[in-house]
Amino acid sequence: MKFDLLIKNGAVLDGTGAEAVRTDIGICGERIIEIGDLSKADAKQVIDATGQIVCPGFIDVHSHSDAYLLIEPRASSKVFQGITTEVCGNCGASAAPRLGDAKLPSDWQDKPFPGTWSTVSEYRELFDQAKPAVNEALLIGHNTLHRGVSGYEPRGATPDELKEMCRALEQALDEGGCGMSTGLIYPPASAVPADEIIALAKVCAAKNKIYTSHMRSEGKQLLEAIDEALTIGRKSGARIQISHLKTSGKDNWHKLDAALEKIEAARAEGIEVAADRYPYTAASTDLDIILPDWALYDGKAAVLARLADSDVRKKIRDEILEGRGEFGFSTVMIGSVENPALHALKGMKVDDAAKRLGMEPVDALLHVIEKDELRTGGIFFGMSEENMWKILAQPWVMIGCDASLRAPDGILSKDHPHPRAYGSFTKLLRASLDGQTVPLPEMVRKMTSLAAEQFRLKDRGVLKKGFFADVVVFDPAKVKENTTYAKPHQLSGGVETLVVNGTLTIEGGKLTSNRSGRFLD
């Protein structure tokens, strides 16, 4: 037999957690055809992986790349981490379906997409035309559904609206969605009762699809939020994924053991629950999340009107000052901004930006949020590194960047993202190789087979005969993150070869022009 591609002489970690074996991998078309001693085999192309580690392609289970894959299909920030599959549509926001008057998230709205879409099927058509470098599985965002059917008001759906949301979710799942996600800190979901989520999660359970949750709290009400997520799983029968498990705020760091115990008890009870995490102690989301919940309801125009009203603005200001507590503003960094007049503030702590603007920190914060029309990103420092490593070591915790793809050039190079967009997987590989966390075979399992099993990604996540040829080859001496909080747009190093569905996407450490990512049902 003559292979299309032969990867030989590498130390192969198959993704199951087993130790490395020096062997060869023969690929024909999209699939792995043989694994073993193939030293005498013929191949159209040979990759000599001597001194390198060969793994299944990594699966980023927590991504927000759904819209960006249509405009930056090279996905360079992800592929240079060894990622071959992204699970998108997390935290309650997905590119599809687009219902009613619901708007795309603010950082997507001004981008030049190659076409228009409403349904998941129509989005898939654009995805196939773009031919991204990575595979995608798409979660359906609860906030996306709710805003499209019930609007932006802080309330739960009416019975008729809930039936419409369930029908829309069922259609989206039938068209290829892999489950539903919630972002329960974001309006209007923050005002939605658990019964609405349970009803929708039952739709997922009936189709063996997953329910993932950015919970209502990751700090003060962390334990109560975990209880809610587990209750949703019990009552709906759906698999549960707890998104970016963390303990935010020093006053809450001590809650980790209790949180882990709750999850372990549920797993022992037979509930299918797992979690994901990124290897950084700063979170990132829209800067306006720092506003009181009530100030964020009813959509962008309403929020800006509140900020323009001096009396309401004072109330918002006072509540922010009261709520910051121990944090102050030195733990908040301004991330991406759209308004050119604010570009100089990108990557600055709010305290430092305030000095430049000649304002008090809280006033500088409100100034940026208002002048950038709610389009500003924020990076929030407030997690324990010890807790982070403890979470990452749990056998049921997989890896997710919690970031959309970026690129060091082109349309997605202008903002100021969290470094997790460029470095999550390579940072963890380096940490594992250096003995800072779990051994490499276990770390690779977290990045591959564990994720494929939880999200039911068929024939992926393991290097096995007959499985899809998603393969990463990296140099253990060179693999590392290069990104930083100050200079985030820097590609990771050490990934020498990346194969996606049998296609060489990275060769010799350089991006090829070949892309063969698929939308995964």
Secondary structure by P-SEA (a helix, b strand, c coil): ccccccccccccccccccccccbbbbbccccccccccccccccccccccccbbbbccccccccccccccccccccccccccccccccccccccccccccccccccccccccccccccccaaaaaaaaaaacccbbbbbbbbaaaaaaaccccccccccaaaaaaaaaaaaaaaaacccbbbbcccccccccccaaaaaaaaaaaaaacbbbbbcccccccaaaaaaaaaaaaaaaccbbbbbccccccccccccaaaaaaaaaaaaaaaccccccccccccccccccccccccccccccaaaaaaaaacaaaaaaaaaaaaaaccccccccccccccccccccccccccaaaaaaaacccaaaaaaaaaaaacccbbbbbccccaaaaaaaaacccbbbbcccccccccccccccccccccccaaaaaaaaaaacccccaaaaaaaacaaaaaaaccccccccccccccbbbbbccccccccccccccccccccccbbbccccccccccccccbbbbbbcc
